[in-house]
Amino acid sequence: MLSHCVIVSFGIRGANVPPMEQRLSLITLGVSDLERAHRFYESLGWTGTSPDGDIWLFQLNGMILGLWDRAKLAEDTVVEDIGGWGGITLCQWVPSKDDVDAVLANAEAAGGSIGRPGLQRYWGYTGLFFDPDGNPWEVIHHPGWTLDEAGATRMR
């Protein structure tokens, strides 16, 4: 069903074509070892499911995180995997500075590595860890953000 797709052809915009909604539904991380990645995220306390043993899916608040073989993801995305950082940093907001440090410690205990210990910046308290495949996760306490009743991060 294409009712939610944005279709622009040669600069011609149809009057009945809806705009793309401002939201993300799924982030898929390409991983070199699917089982290792799965164990790492479960060690963080997350619960996932694999519909076919080929991908792991973790239901988050309002979106899904997928773990899939990096080569298969590159092929499916029609890109050449040249290795290295992919230009994306994932981020999780937490309610306090102590929570930043606790998440970093938990990630390191689960097999991740600390890229930047917690530190105060002008806009908040932040630290960064890498999962076993090198995907960077920033953990942040920003005083201008909060979680709503559904667990979604909101800017005040």
N, C-alpha and C positions, 0 to 999 in steps of 0.2 A: 504494500500500500504506500503510495507516494504522497499522501495528503500533507505530510509534515516536512517534506523536502523543499529546499529552496531551489528553484530552477531559473537560471538566467541564461538565455541563449543569444549570443551575439548582441548583447546590450538591450534586448527587448524584454521588458518586464511585464508580465501579465497582471492585470488588475486583481485577479483572484489568487495570486500566489502569496501565501503567508510568509512573513519574515521568519528567519531562524530564531528560535527561542534562546534566551540568554541563560544557558545552563549546560552542564556536562552530565553525561549519563554513565560513561564508562572510561576508565583509564586502564590501559593494558601495558604492563611492564614486560619487556622482552628479557628473559632470563636464560642463563647458560645451563643451569641445572634445575629443572622444575621441582623435583622432590626436595632439594636443599632449600630452595626459595619458599616452598610450601611450609617446610618445618620451621624456617625462620619466622614467618609471619604468624604461625600458630604459637610459636614460643613467645611472641609478643602478647599473646592472649586473644588473638583474632580467631574467628571460626569461619572456615570456608567450605566450599563444596566443589566437586569436580563432576560435571555431567558425563564426561567420557574418558577421564584420565589424561586428557591432552591439554586441559586448561584448568586452572583453579580460579574460582570466583569468590570474592569476599564482599558481602553486602555491607555498605557503609551507610551513613546517614545521607540519603538522597542520591546516592550514586553507587557504582560497583567498581571495585579494583580487581583486575584480572592479572594472572601470571601465566605467561605462555612462552614456549620455546622461542628464543630470540631469532633464530634463523627462519622459523615459520612465520613469526610476526613480520619480519622484514619482507619476506616474499609476499605475504598477504597485503602489506601496506605499499607494495610496489616501490621499495627503496633498496639501495645498496647499503648493506651494513658494513661501515668502515671502522667500526669499533669506537671506543671512546665515549665521552659524555654526549648525551643526546640533546642537550640544551633545555632540559626540564628539571626543575626541582619541585618535589612534592612537599607539602607543608601541612602540619597539624597544629591548630590552636589549642592551648590548654588553659585552664582557669588561673594558674599561679606560676610564679617563678620556680617554686619547689617541684611542681609538676613537670616543668621543662627538664630539670635535672633528673627526676625519677624516670621519665621516658627515655632519656639518653642512657642512663644506667641499665635499664631493662633491655634496650636494643643492643648494647654492648654485651650483656650477659647472654643474649640469645644468639650471638655470633656476628653482630654488626660491628662496625668500627666508627669511632668518634672522629668526625671531620673538624668540628669546632665545639669545644665545651661551652656550656651556658655562659653568656655574657650580657651585660646591660648595654643596650644601644639607646639612642635618643628616642626611638619609637617603641621600645619594648625590650623584653628579655628573650634571648634566642640562643639555640644551639643546633648542631647539625650532626646527623649520623648517616652512614652509608649502609644499605643492606648488603648481603653477600655478593650481589651482582654489581655493586657500585652505584646503585640508584640513590641519589641524595634525598634525605628527608630532613627538612627544617622543622624544629619544634619551637613554637613561639607562644609567649604570653604577651599579647598586645592589649593594653588597657582600654582601647577604644573598640574592641571586639567582644562578642559574647556568644553564647549558645542559646538558641530559642528552645521552645518546648519540645520540638521535634529533633533537637540535637544538631541543627544546621548552624554553621558559623554565620554571624551577622555583624556588619559594621554598624556602629552606633552613629 
